[in-house]
Amino acid sequence: MAQDEVDTVRGSRQRAILRALQTSGQVDVNTLAECFGVSGMTIRRDLAELDHAGLLDRVHGGAVPRRAPAYGSRSTTMTMEKSRIARAVAELVEPGASVGIDTGTTCSAVAAELADRNDLTVITNSLHAAFELRDTGSRVLVLGGLMTPELSLTASTAAQERPQIHLDLLILGCGGLSVDHGITYFDPAEVEVRRTLLDLTDRVVVAADHTKFGRKKAMALGDLSIIDVLVTDEQPPAELRPALADVVVAS
């Protein structure tokens, strides 16, 4: 088999491993080897490559989704950039809009920028964002579910009812933006909440600083074409620009 064919097969197998990880929350070497009809050594090599790419964490006998760094440590990094991004995102929110706000430190900064508005309807599953909006005159709806260490609220797909809401704008953070994996995150349960809100919105704004460019996390929300506006602090690198050709980039 030619080398390019080998690379194609390996890439297809590794994408299937990530899908299995997203579904089950953990994978083991022996089961994967049997499933794909390859040796355990081949699977361990795949897991090592995916670990190096930041897409999962290897554990004894298999792998688990890569955990996000603690919220507290992230909140003290890139603070000036996040504040600038948050202000630019807030300017996109029209009077009287219904707005979905994602979890994460940048989105919490957006919530803080919107706290002095009294004309909005805000929907979020982030307790951090909700806390920033505690004194607002706007209506704030907090989605329910199981609280995570990130102080986000999630529910299983089976248990989660589709909210009876319409969003003019959905503001998303992200763990990474890449050509081949699109918009990616750490937590599969949080991704399910984002998918639900994505189906209810007219417009998607992604707020992400330049450190997210080229990063790949284990849980994919979709490709970059679902973004309407990308608000960032630097222009995306050349390799991302073709995939963002139809996206408004504000920096």
N, C-alpha and C positions, 0 to 999 in steps of 0.2 A: 504494500500500500504506500502510495506517495506521501511525502511529509505533510502536504497541505490537506490531504484526506484524513491523515491521522489527527491533525489539529482540529479539523471540523468535527470528527467523531468525539474527541476529547471535550471540545467546547459544548457540544450537544449534551454529553453525559454530565458535565458540570452544571449546566443549566437545569437539567433534570434533578440533580442532587439538591440544588437550591430550592426548587419547587417542592420537593419532598420535605425539606427542612421547614419550609414555610407552612406546609400542611400539618406536619406532625410535631414540630418544635424540637425534635432531636432525631438524628440518624446514626446508625451504627455500621461499621465497616463490613461485617459479615453479611448483613441483609442487603446492603448496596452491591456487594460483589456478586451475590447470587442473582439479584435483580438484573444487573447489567451483563452478567456472564463474563466477568473479568476477575482478575486476581485481587486479593486483599491488598497487595502491594500497590496495584494500580489505583485503587480507591484511596489508599492513604496518600499517594502522590497527588491525586485530585484535591483531597481535603487540605493538604499542605499548600497547594497553589491558591485555593480559595481563601484560606486563612491569611496568606501573605497579601492577598488583594483586599483584605478587610471585609470579606463577605460572610465569615463565620468564625467561630472559635473552636479549635480542636480540643476534644477532651479524650480521656482514656476510652479507646474502642470506637470512637465516632466523632460527632461534632454537634454543636448547639448554635443557635443564633448569636451573633455578636452583640454584646450588651453595650448600650450607650454609656459614655462617661457620665458621672453623676451630674445632676442638674446644677448643683452649687458650683462645681468647678467650671462648667460651661458658662455660667452666668457672669463670671469674672473675666472672660476672654473676649477679645474683639468688641469691647463695649462701645467704643466710639463708632465703629463701623455699624454695629447693630442699631444704635440710636439713629444714625443717619438713614439707614434703610427703613427703620420704623416710621420716621417722619415722612419719607417719600411714599410709603405704602398708605399711611393715613390720609394723604392728600388725594388718593384715588377713591376714597370712600365718599360717595355722593350723599347729599342730604336725604334723610329718611330711609337709607338703605338697610337691608337685612344682610348681616355679615356673619360668616362663619370664621372662627379663629382657631387655628391649629394649636397643638402643644409645642413646647420648645421655648428657648430663651428669646429668640428673635421675635416670635409671635407674641410672647408676653410683653415685649417692648412695644409692639404695635398696639396691644390692648391699652398700655399706659398712655400712648399718644391719643387714643380715642376716649380716654376717661372724662375729658371735659365736654364731650358731645352729649346732647340730651335728646337727639332725634333718631337714634339708631335702634335696631333690634339685633342683638348680638347672640350668637349661638356658639357654644364652646364645650369641649370636654376637658378643658384644662383648668384646674383649680388655681394655678398661678395666674392665668389670664383673667379668670373671674375675680380674683382678689384685686387685681389692678383696676377693675371696673366697679369696685364695691361702692364708690360714692357717685357714680355716674347717674345722670337723669335718664339715660337710655334703658330700654328693657334688656335684661340679660337672662338667657335661658341656658342652664347648665345641663348637659346630657348626663344621664345616670349611668351607673355600672360599677364595676369592681375597680377600686383605687389602686393604681400602680405606685411603685417607689418614686416615679416622676411626678406624682400628684395629677395624673391624668385619669380619666374614668373610661373604662372599656367594658364591653359586654360581648359574649360569644355571638357569632352570626345567628345561631338558632334562637337565642334569647332576645336579641336586639330588635325592637320594633322600628320600622322606618319612621323617622320623625315627620310629622305633618307640617312641614315648613317649606318655604321657597327662599333661596339665597340669591341675592343680587351678586354677591361677591364671596368667594371662599379664599381665605388667606392661609397659605400653607408654608410651613418651614420644610426642611428636609435634612437627611443625613448625608446625601450625596446626589450629584447630578452628573450623569455620564451618557455617552452616546449609546452604548450597548445595553445598559441596564435602566436607563431613564432616571426617574425620580425614585430614590431608595431611602429606606428607613431601617431602624433596628428592630422595632417591636411589631409582631404580626397582628396583635389585637388592635393596636392603634391604627394600623394600616386599614383594617376593616372599617373602623369608624370613618376614616378619610374617604374610603370608597363610597360609603353611604352618603356622605355630604357632597361628594363629587357629583353624584347623580341628581342632586337637588339644586345645583348652582348654575347661574348663567355665565359666570366669568371666574377664572382661576388666576390668582396672583401668587407667585412663589417668592418668598422673601429669603434670600440666601447670600451669605458673604462669600468671598472668592475662595475660601478654604474648602468649600463644598464642590468646586469644579473638579471633575475627574474622579471623585470619590465614589465608591460602590459599597453599599450596605446590603444585607441579606434579603430584605423585604422590599419588593418592587411594587410601586403604586401604578405605574404606567410609563409610557415613553414621554419624551420631552414635548411632544405635540399637544398634550393636554393643557400645557401652560398657555395662557393668554398674555400675561405680563410677568417678566422676571425682574425683580428689583434687587439690585446687588451693589457692591461697592467698587467693583472693577469690571471692565469689559471681559466677557468670557474668552477663554483661550481659543486659538484657531481651530482646534479639533472639535470644539463644541458648536461652533458657529453655524455650520450647515444644518445641524439638527434643530437649531433655534431660528432658522430663517424666517418662519412665520410668527415668531414670538416678539413682542415688544420688549426690548431690554432697556431698563432705566438704571443708570449708575451715576 
